[in-house]
Amino acid sequence: MIPWLFDRPAFPPVERALREPAGLLAAGGALSPDWLLAAYRQGIFPWYSAGEPILWWSPDPRLVLFPPEIRITRSLRRTLRQRRFEIRLDTAFAEVMAACAAPREPGGGTWISAEMQAAYLQMHELGYAHSVESWSDGRLVGGLYGMALGSAFFGESMFSRESDASKVALAHLACFLEARNFAVIDCQMTTPHLLSMGAREISRAAFSAGLENWTRVGPPAGRWPAAAAQAIDWR
């Protein structure tokens, strides 16, 4: 059994998360800014399907990418040098979320519901949620979004409509964050794609211990400069 949360964001210790389903910690609550900020500071995130109550998760192990450890293959570096994509920050947050929410296959569903999109759009307006966007000929063709607290970036989802568009966005994000002294990119769940980009698993205990410092020290909330990542030199 998991606890039901009511009128204030008082989460149980993350060590109480279930082993099956792995990482499920609590249900209920809200997606308002106070709930989301309290959750992310403790390494907890919402993930649920339409028709379900809000479900809160804290998996163990945790997949993270330390910005200096981004793995850029020879072919990806060639793409980066060719600048096939224009990279913009925080210019199309709602569009990126909508693209991430689109079903990956015909008839498929999504966990990025209208309720989730509205909640994170509010966090974007408050300067906590950000998008990294790959553009080609004026079209949004890939990107990702997530939350930034202190020196931690919590990645939520990414999409790609052209080959390498999301990889290019992630590479720019890692370099942009490293230049701003961010400590970690939280990738939440382990996937072969993220492992191939340099992400690695750490224990929930190590992640929680890191968050105590990472979420308290770093740039203040605010909109990222639109062209800041585009200036990265890939030579």
Order of alpha helices (4+ residues) and beta strands (2+ residues): beta-beta-alpha-beta-beta-beta-alpha-beta-alpha-alpha-beta-beta-beta-alpha-beta-alpha-beta-alpha
